C-alpha cells in the first residue's frame, strides 16, 4: 500500500496486469474513494473520485481491456505527465497464443514451423494471434518523455561561513533522481489492461554529498536535504528573467530557526528600481500591467512547492487571480504582492532550515537544508471543475495613453476551480488531511483606448484609428 496509509475497507488481493502481486484498497472519506495498486511496496496507482462519482474497486469490476487506450497521467510530487498511447503506434504489438480446450498451453515443438504448411492440430487445440503491448517501445517513450525531465545526478556542496559571517555555498545540493523506467513501463501495461488512468511513478531519490564546515550550522542541524521546491519559467521575457534572478538571490543563505515563522515578503524586502528590479507584467486588479518586480511570483511559487510537498504547516498562501502557464499544474502556485499578499510557513522540523536558491536553464530551485523527521506526506490533485469561458471582450477609455491609441491590459483566460489534498502523518500518529483550494477567474481581452476625456457613464466611445500594441 502507499507508504504511511492503512486500509479502512476490505481489500482485494490479486494480480495486476503482467502478473505481479498487487493490493487494492479503498480509502473512503467525505470527499470520495481512493484506490491504490502497489508493486513491490514502491509503486502504486491511485484514483481519487470526488463527490458523486462512484468507482468499482474490486479487480473483477475493472473495465474490460480494450486496445483503444485512454490517455495516461503519470504523477511524481507536483509533476504531471500526460501520454496518449494512441499517439505511439509502436506500443502495440501481437503474439501467438495456443490453447487446448480453452486453456493456454505451450505448443509441441513439432507444430512450431515456419511457412504456410502447418501440421494439422490435435482435436481441441487452437492457435490464434492476440494483441499485446510492446514493453520495449513503452520503455523508450517513458525514458524520453519522463526520464529526460526528472532524472538528474546528485549534487555536491560545501557549506561554510566567510570572514564576514555570510553563509557560502561551493556547489549545489540537488538531490539525485532516477525513474525506474522498467517498473514504470510494466505499470503502464497494467494500467492499460485494467483501464486505470493514473500511475504514480517509481522514483528513487539520493542525497547529495554535503560538507558543512561551520560548527554553528552543524549545531543547528544543517546536515541533509529536507525538501526542494522547483518550477519552470520557460518562455519568460528578458525583464521577467532578470527579476527572477534578483528575487532568488534575496533568499540564498537565509536561515529559518527551529519553530520560526518564515515570511516570504519579509525576507524579500523592498521591491522597486532601487533594489534592482525591472518593470514586467504583474496582475493589478482586473489589469495586467508592467510594474517593478514582475515575475517574483515564480520565486514565491518555487519556495512554496518545496515546503508544501514536505508537509510544513502553511500559514498563508494565495493563488493567482487567473491561471498563468508558468505555474502549471493549477493549484500549485503562491502569489505575493508585498506587503499585502504573503506566503508564510512554520519551521516545525527538529532543527533550523538553510535556504540555497539556484537557477539552471529555465528551472528555479529552493533547496532547504536541515534535519528531516519521520513525517510522510502525499499530495493528490488537482481536481478541477466549474470551467468558465472568457467573458466578452472589454474596452475602457483612458487619458493615460495617447489619444487614438490602444493598449492591451489583459488577455482572454478561461476560469476554473482546483483542489489538491495533502495527507501528512508523523510516525505512527493519525493522518492529517488538508484541502488546498484555488479559484481562478475567467478574464476577457481588456483594451484601453486613449481619449481626450473620459466620457460619463453610458456614453459610447469610438476610436477607429486605434491599434493594438
LINPE-V213228 format. One record per residue. RES is the residue in three letters. PHI is phi in whole degrees, -180 to 180 (999 if undefined). PSI is psi in radians with two decimals (NA if undefined). Layout:
res=RES phi=PHI psi=PSI
res=RES phi=PHI psi=PSI
//
This chain:
res=UNK phi=999 psi=2.86
res=UNK phi=-54 psi=2.46
res=UNK phi=-57 psi=2.27
res=UNK phi=87 psi=0.01
res=UNK phi=-111 psi=2.53
res=UNK phi=-114 psi=2.58
res=UNK phi=-82 psi=2.18
res=UNK phi=-108 psi=0.33
res=UNK phi=-150 psi=2.87
res=UNK phi=-57 psi=2.47
res=UNK phi=-98 psi=2.72
res=UNK phi=-123 psi=1.98
res=UNK phi=-90 psi=2.45
res=UNK phi=-173 psi=-2.79
res=UNK phi=-120 psi=2.49
res=UNK phi=-113 psi=2.07
res=UNK phi=65 psi=-1.89
res=UNK phi=-82 psi=0.10
res=UNK phi=114 psi=0.02
res=UNK phi=-84 psi=2.71
res=UNK phi=-68 psi=2.51
res=UNK phi=-138 psi=2.84
res=UNK phi=-125 psi=2.34
res=UNK phi=-116 psi=2.29
res=UNK phi=-147 psi=2.39
res=UNK phi=-89 psi=2.51
res=UNK phi=-122 psi=1.35
res=UNK phi=-71 psi=2.46
res=UNK phi=-153 psi=-3.06
res=UNK phi=-66 psi=-0.28
res=UNK phi=-101 psi=-0.16
res=UNK phi=148 psi=-2.67
res=UNK phi=-126 psi=2.43
res=UNK phi=-115 psi=2.42
res=UNK phi=-124 psi=2.27
res=UNK phi=-120 psi=2.48
res=UNK phi=-131 psi=2.02
res=UNK phi=-106 psi=2.68
res=UNK phi=-133 psi=1.95
res=UNK phi=56 psi=0.56
res=UNK phi=58 psi=0.34
res=UNK phi=-118 psi=-0.78
res=UNK phi=-110 psi=2.46
res=UNK phi=-149 psi=2.59
res=UNK phi=-87 psi=2.70
res=UNK phi=-149 psi=2.27
res=UNK phi=-108 psi=2.55
res=UNK phi=-127 psi=2.04
res=UNK phi=-112 psi=2.05
res=UNK phi=-105 psi=2.50
res=UNK phi=70 psi=-2.12
res=UNK phi=-89 psi=-0.07
res=UNK phi=-72 psi=2.34
res=UNK phi=-112 psi=2.35
res=UNK phi=-125 psi=2.31
res=UNK phi=-80 psi=2.20
res=UNK phi=-99 psi=-0.38
res=UNK phi=-73 psi=2.55
res=UNK phi=-53 psi=-0.67
res=UNK phi=-66 psi=-0.27
res=UNK phi=-102 psi=0.10
res=UNK phi=-65 psi=2.64
res=UNK phi=-59 psi=2.55
res=UNK phi=-67 psi=2.63
res=UNK phi=-66 psi=2.32
res=UNK phi=-129 psi=2.67
res=UNK phi=-89 psi=-0.16
res=UNK phi=-89 psi=1.66
res=UNK phi=-85 psi=2.59
res=UNK phi=-85 psi=2.87
res=UNK phi=-65 psi=2.54
res=UNK phi=-111 psi=2.46
res=UNK phi=-111 psi=2.20
res=UNK phi=-106 psi=2.32
res=UNK phi=-117 psi=2.45
res=UNK phi=-155 psi=1.98
res=UNK phi=50 psi=-2.23
res=UNK phi=-86 psi=-0.07
res=UNK phi=-75 psi=2.32
res=UNK phi=-128 psi=2.24
res=UNK phi=-121 psi=2.19
res=UNK phi=-110 psi=2.20
res=UNK phi=-128 psi=2.24
res=UNK phi=-97 psi=1.90
res=UNK phi=-58 psi=-0.48
res=UNK phi=-68 psi=-0.29
res=UNK phi=-84 psi=-0.05
res=UNK phi=-126 psi=1.39
res=UNK phi=-59 psi=-0.40
res=UNK phi=-69 psi=-0.24
res=UNK phi=-68 psi=-0.42
res=UNK phi=-97 psi=2.39
res=UNK phi=-143 psi=-2.85
res=UNK phi=-153 psi=2.65
res=UNK phi=-143 psi=2.77
res=UNK phi=-86 psi=2.37
res=UNK phi=-123 psi=2.29
res=UNK phi=-114 psi=2.38
res=UNK phi=-134 psi=2.68
res=UNK phi=-129 psi=2.01
res=UNK phi=53 psi=0.73
res=UNK phi=86 psi=-0.09
res=UNK phi=-105 psi=2.39
res=UNK phi=-65 psi=2.47
res=UNK phi=-140 psi=2.88
res=UNK phi=-93 psi=2.09
res=UNK phi=-69 psi=2.64
res=UNK phi=-61 psi=2.56
res=UNK phi=-60 psi=-0.45
res=UNK phi=-67 psi=-0.35
res=UNK phi=-95 psi=-0.16
res=UNK phi=-90 psi=1.46
res=UNK phi=-126 psi=2.68
res=UNK phi=-89 psi=2.80
res=UNK phi=97 psi=-3.04
res=UNK phi=-91 psi=-0.31
res=UNK phi=-91 psi=1.55
res=UNK phi=-94 psi=2.27
res=UNK phi=-56 psi=2.63
res=UNK phi=-62 psi=2.45
res=UNK phi=-81 psi=2.67
res=UNK phi=-69 psi=2.67
res=UNK phi=-56 psi=2.33
res=UNK phi=88 psi=-0.09
res=UNK phi=-98 psi=2.38
res=UNK phi=-132 psi=2.67
res=UNK phi=-135 psi=2.25
res=UNK phi=-151 psi=2.91
res=UNK phi=-99 psi=2.35
res=UNK phi=-122 psi=2.41
res=UNK phi=-69 psi=2.58
res=UNK phi=-150 psi=3.08
res=UNK phi=-106 psi=2.46
res=UNK phi=-89 psi=1.78
res=UNK phi=-61 psi=-0.73
res=UNK phi=-64 psi=-0.70
res=UNK phi=-67 psi=-0.67
res=UNK phi=-67 psi=-0.74
res=UNK phi=-56 psi=-0.80
res=UNK phi=-62 psi=-0.73
res=UNK phi=-65 psi=-0.80
res=UNK phi=-65 psi=-0.64
res=UNK phi=-64 psi=-0.67
res=UNK phi=-75 psi=-0.82
res=UNK phi=-81 psi=-0.70
res=UNK phi=-106 psi=-0.87
res=UNK phi=-59 psi=-0.70
res=UNK phi=-62 psi=-0.57
res=UNK phi=-81 psi=-0.73
res=UNK phi=-94 psi=-0.63
res=UNK phi=-65 psi=2.41
res=UNK phi=-162 psi=2.65
res=UNK phi=-78 psi=2.73
res=UNK phi=-70 psi=2.52
res=UNK phi=-88 psi=-3.14
res=UNK phi=-136 psi=2.30
res=UNK phi=-146 psi=2.49
res=UNK phi=-116 psi=2.21
res=UNK phi=-110 psi=2.20
res=UNK phi=-143 psi=-3.12
res=UNK phi=-122 psi=2.42
res=UNK phi=-81 psi=3.04
res=UNK phi=-61 psi=-0.48
res=UNK phi=-82 psi=-0.10
res=UNK phi=96 psi=-0.05
res=UNK phi=-74 psi=2.50
res=UNK phi=-81 psi=2.32
res=UNK phi=-123 psi=2.68
res=UNK phi=-125 psi=2.21
res=UNK phi=-110 psi=1.70
res=UNK phi=107 psi=-3.09
res=UNK phi=-132 psi=2.27
res=UNK phi=-93 psi=0.85
res=UNK phi=-72 psi=2.43
res=UNK phi=-70 psi=2.63
res=UNK phi=-81 psi=2.61
res=UNK phi=-137 psi=2.40
res=UNK phi=-142 psi=2.06
res=UNK phi=-80 psi=2.27
res=UNK phi=-77 psi=1.58
res=UNK phi=-64 psi=-0.65
res=UNK phi=-63 psi=-0.84
res=UNK phi=-64 psi=-0.70
res=UNK phi=-64 psi=-0.65
res=UNK phi=-67 psi=-0.70
res=UNK phi=-68 psi=-0.65
res=UNK phi=-65 psi=-0.60
res=UNK phi=-61 psi=-0.80
res=UNK phi=-65 psi=-0.71
res=UNK phi=-61 psi=-0.74
res=UNK phi=-65 psi=-0.73
res=UNK phi=-64 psi=-0.72
res=UNK phi=-68 psi=-0.55
res=UNK phi=-103 psi=0.00
res=UNK phi=72 psi=0.48
res=UNK phi=-89 psi=2.21
res=UNK phi=-89 psi=-0.23
res=UNK phi=-131 psi=2.52
res=UNK phi=-134 psi=2.31
res=UNK phi=-90 psi=2.13
res=UNK phi=-71 psi=2.41
res=UNK phi=-83 psi=1.91
res=UNK phi=-126 psi=2.26
res=UNK phi=-101 psi=2.21
res=UNK phi=-106 psi=2.47
res=UNK phi=-126 psi=2.46
res=UNK phi=-70 psi=2.55
res=UNK phi=-73 psi=2.98
res=UNK phi=-85 psi=2.00
res=UNK phi=-118 psi=2.22
res=UNK phi=-120 psi=2.12
res=UNK phi=-112 psi=2.01
res=UNK phi=-96 psi=-0.19
res=UNK phi=-93 psi=2.09
res=UNK phi=-65 psi=-0.53
res=UNK phi=-65 psi=-0.73
res=UNK phi=-66 psi=-0.70
res=UNK phi=-61 psi=-0.75
res=UNK phi=-64 psi=-0.46
res=UNK phi=-86 psi=0.02
res=UNK phi=93 psi=0.28
res=UNK phi=-81 psi=1.78
res=UNK phi=-147 psi=-0.29
res=UNK phi=-154 psi=3.02
res=UNK phi=-83 psi=2.20
res=UNK phi=-88 psi=-0.85
res=UNK phi=-163 psi=2.86
res=UNK phi=-135 psi=2.29
res=UNK phi=-97 psi=2.41
res=UNK phi=-136 psi=2.60
res=UNK phi=-156 psi=2.84
res=UNK phi=-119 psi=2.14
res=UNK phi=-112 psi=0.64
res=UNK phi=-55 psi=2.60
res=UNK phi=66 psi=0.46
res=UNK phi=-84 psi=2.46
res=UNK phi=-70 psi=2.96
res=UNK phi=-58 psi=-0.80
res=UNK phi=-66 psi=-0.60
res=UNK phi=-67 psi=-0.75
res=UNK phi=-59 psi=-0.75
res=UNK phi=-61 psi=-0.83
res=UNK phi=-66 psi=-0.62
res=UNK phi=-63 psi=-0.78
res=UNK phi=-63 psi=-0.76
res=UNK phi=-64 psi=-0.78
res=UNK phi=-61 psi=-0.78
res=UNK phi=-59 psi=-0.67
res=UNK phi=-64 psi=-0.44
res=UNK phi=-67 psi=-0.37
res=UNK phi=-106 psi=-0.16
res=UNK phi=-67 psi=2.13
res=UNK phi=87 psi=0.08
res=UNK phi=-77 psi=2.41
res=UNK phi=-106 psi=2.34
res=UNK phi=-113 psi=1.96
res=UNK phi=-66 psi=2.75
res=UNK phi=-58 psi=2.25
res=UNK phi=83 psi=-0.13
res=UNK phi=-75 psi=2.59
res=UNK phi=-93 psi=2.11
res=UNK phi=-88 psi=2.25
res=UNK phi=-115 psi=2.05
res=UNK phi=-60 psi=-0.81
res=UNK phi=-63 psi=-0.67
res=UNK phi=-65 psi=-0.76
res=UNK phi=-71 psi=-0.66
res=UNK phi=-61 psi=-0.77
res=UNK phi=80 psi=-2.80
res=UNK phi=-66 psi=2.43
res=UNK phi=-122 psi=1.80
res=UNK phi=-165 psi=-2.93
res=UNK phi=-69 psi=-0.46
res=UNK phi=-73 psi=-0.31
res=UNK phi=-106 psi=0.26
res=UNK phi=98 psi=0.13
res=UNK phi=-95 psi=2.68
res=UNK phi=-110 psi=2.88
res=UNK phi=-80 psi=2.29
res=UNK phi=-151 psi=2.90
res=UNK phi=-62 psi=2.32
res=UNK phi=-134 psi=2.73
res=UNK phi=-86 psi=2.07
res=UNK phi=-128 psi=1.62
res=UNK phi=67 psi=-2.19
res=UNK phi=-92 psi=0.17
res=UNK phi=-120 psi=2.74
res=UNK phi=-122 psi=1.88
res=UNK phi=-135 psi=2.77
res=UNK phi=-67 psi=2.41
res=UNK phi=-157 psi=2.85
res=UNK phi=-63 psi=2.32
res=UNK phi=90 psi=0.14
res=UNK phi=-55 psi=2.22
res=UNK phi=110 psi=-0.15
res=UNK phi=-67 psi=-0.35
res=UNK phi=-68 psi=-0.35
res=UNK phi=-65 psi=-0.66
res=UNK phi=-70 psi=-0.81
res=UNK phi=-66 psi=-0.64
res=UNK phi=-65 psi=-0.71
res=UNK phi=-62 psi=-0.78
res=UNK phi=-62 psi=-0.75
res=UNK phi=-65 psi=-0.75
res=UNK phi=-59 psi=-0.69
res=UNK phi=-64 psi=-0.83
res=UNK phi=-75 psi=-0.53
res=UNK phi=-68 psi=-0.79
res=UNK phi=-69 psi=-0.50
res=UNK phi=-77 psi=-0.55
res=UNK phi=111 psi=0.33
res=UNK phi=-65 psi=2.62
res=UNK phi=-66 psi=2.10
res=UNK phi=-92 psi=2.06
res=UNK phi=-95 psi=-0.48
res=UNK phi=-155 psi=2.23
res=UNK phi=-158 psi=2.41
res=UNK phi=-135 psi=2.40
res=UNK phi=-81 psi=2.88
res=UNK phi=-67 psi=2.81
res=UNK phi=-66 psi=-0.58
res=UNK phi=-140 psi=2.87
res=UNK phi=-68 psi=2.45
res=UNK phi=-127 psi=2.26
res=UNK phi=-64 psi=-0.38
res=UNK phi=-67 psi=-0.28
res=UNK phi=-116 psi=0.46
res=UNK phi=-69 psi=2.53
res=UNK phi=-80 psi=2.82
res=UNK phi=-57 psi=2.48
res=UNK phi=91 psi=0.05
res=UNK phi=-112 psi=0.23
res=UNK phi=-99 psi=2.82
res=UNK phi=-143 psi=1.89
res=UNK phi=-86 psi=2.65
res=UNK phi=-136 psi=2.66
res=UNK phi=-155 psi=1.46
res=UNK phi=-57 psi=2.47
res=UNK phi=-96 psi=0.18
res=UNK phi=-87 psi=-0.67
res=UNK phi=-118 psi=2.16
res=UNK phi=-128 psi=2.91
res=UNK phi=-124 psi=2.12
res=UNK phi=-134 psi=2.57
res=UNK phi=-147 psi=2.88
res=UNK phi=-107 psi=2.32
res=UNK phi=-81 psi=1.76
res=UNK phi=-108 psi=0.42
res=UNK phi=-83 psi=3.00
res=UNK phi=-69 psi=-0.22
res=UNK phi=-141 psi=-2.93
res=UNK phi=-75 psi=2.89
res=UNK phi=-117 psi=2.33
res=UNK phi=-114 psi=2.27
res=UNK phi=-100 psi=2.30
res=UNK phi=-121 psi=2.19
res=UNK phi=-107 psi=2.60
res=UNK phi=-160 psi=2.54
res=UNK phi=-131 psi=2.45
res=UNK phi=-141 psi=2.09
res=UNK phi=63 psi=-2.12
res=UNK phi=-110 psi=0.42
res=UNK phi=-114 psi=2.40
res=UNK phi=-111 psi=2.55
res=UNK phi=-135 psi=2.41
res=UNK phi=-114 psi=1.95
res=UNK phi=-103 psi=2.14
res=UNK phi=-106 psi=1.94
res=UNK phi=-93 psi=2.60
res=UNK phi=169 psi=-2.45
res=UNK phi=-127 psi=2.08
res=UNK phi=-72 psi=2.70
res=UNK phi=-120 psi=-2.89
res=UNK phi=-94 psi=0.28
res=UNK phi=-69 psi=2.57
res=UNK phi=-125 psi=2.25
res=UNK phi=-130 psi=2.39
res=UNK phi=-128 psi=2.44
res=UNK phi=-117 psi=2.36
res=UNK phi=-129 psi=2.21
res=UNK phi=158 psi=-2.95
res=UNK phi=-88 psi=2.51
res=UNK phi=-89 psi=2.15
res=UNK phi=-118 psi=2.51
res=UNK phi=-156 psi=3.10
res=UNK phi=54 psi=0.92
res=UNK phi=-66 psi=2.41
res=UNK phi=-128 psi=2.27
res=UNK phi=-72 psi=2.78
res=UNK phi=-60 psi=2.45
res=UNK phi=-69 psi=3.00
res=UNK phi=-57 psi=2.61
res=UNK phi=-56 psi=2.61
res=UNK phi=-129 psi=2.37
res=UNK phi=-124 psi=2.67
res=UNK phi=-147 psi=2.29
res=UNK phi=-74 psi=2.61
res=UNK phi=-154 psi=2.64
res=UNK phi=-101 psi=0.12
res=UNK phi=-84 psi=-0.20
res=UNK phi=-127 psi=2.85
res=UNK phi=-58 psi=2.56
res=UNK phi=-60 psi=2.37
res=UNK phi=84 psi=0.03
res=UNK phi=-105 psi=2.94
res=UNK phi=-131 psi=2.59
res=UNK phi=-137 psi=2.14
res=UNK phi=-82 psi=2.21
res=UNK phi=-122 psi=0.26
res=UNK phi=-176 psi=2.43
res=UNK phi=-101 psi=2.86
res=UNK phi=-69 psi=2.19
res=UNK phi=-138 psi=2.21
res=UNK phi=-73 psi=2.74
res=UNK phi=-108 psi=2.84
res=UNK phi=-170 psi=3.01
res=UNK phi=-118 psi=2.55
res=UNK phi=-136 psi=2.55
res=UNK phi=-138 psi=2.33
res=UNK phi=-119 psi=2.60
res=UNK phi=-110 psi=2.47
res=UNK phi=-123 psi=2.20
res=UNK phi=-110 psi=2.14
res=UNK phi=-126 psi=2.28
res=UNK phi=-135 psi=2.41
res=UNK phi=-109 psi=2.07
res=UNK phi=56 psi=-2.25
res=UNK phi=-98 psi=0.25
res=UNK phi=-74 psi=3.12
res=UNK phi=-67 psi=2.63
res=UNK phi=-84 psi=2.36
res=UNK phi=-107 psi=2.20
res=UNK phi=-107 psi=2.28
res=UNK phi=-124 psi=2.50
res=UNK phi=-105 psi=2.32
res=UNK phi=-116 psi=1.88
res=UNK phi=-106 psi=2.40
res=UNK phi=-134 psi=2.38
res=UNK phi=-122 psi=2.11
res=UNK phi=-112 psi=2.22
res=UNK phi=-75 psi=2.66
res=UNK phi=-85 psi=2.36
res=UNK phi=-122 psi=2.51
res=UNK phi=-89 psi=2.93
res=UNK phi=-69 psi=2.07
res=UNK phi=-118 psi=2.11
res=UNK phi=-126 psi=2.29
res=UNK phi=-91 psi=2.44
res=UNK phi=-117 psi=2.18
res=UNK phi=-74 psi=2.23
res=UNK phi=-135 psi=2.93
res=UNK phi=-84 psi=-0.37
res=UNK phi=-155 psi=2.65
res=UNK phi=-86 psi=2.06
res=UNK phi=-68 psi=2.82
res=UNK phi=-71 psi=2.96
res=UNK phi=-59 psi=2.32
res=UNK phi=93 psi=-0.24
res=UNK phi=-70 psi=2.60
res=UNK phi=-102 psi=2.29
res=UNK phi=-112 psi=2.39
res=UNK phi=-131 psi=2.45
res=UNK phi=-139 psi=1.38
res=UNK phi=-64 psi=-0.37
res=UNK phi=-95 psi=0.09
res=UNK phi=-72 psi=2.51
res=UNK phi=-134 psi=2.58
res=UNK phi=-73 psi=2.47
res=UNK phi=-71 psi=NA
//
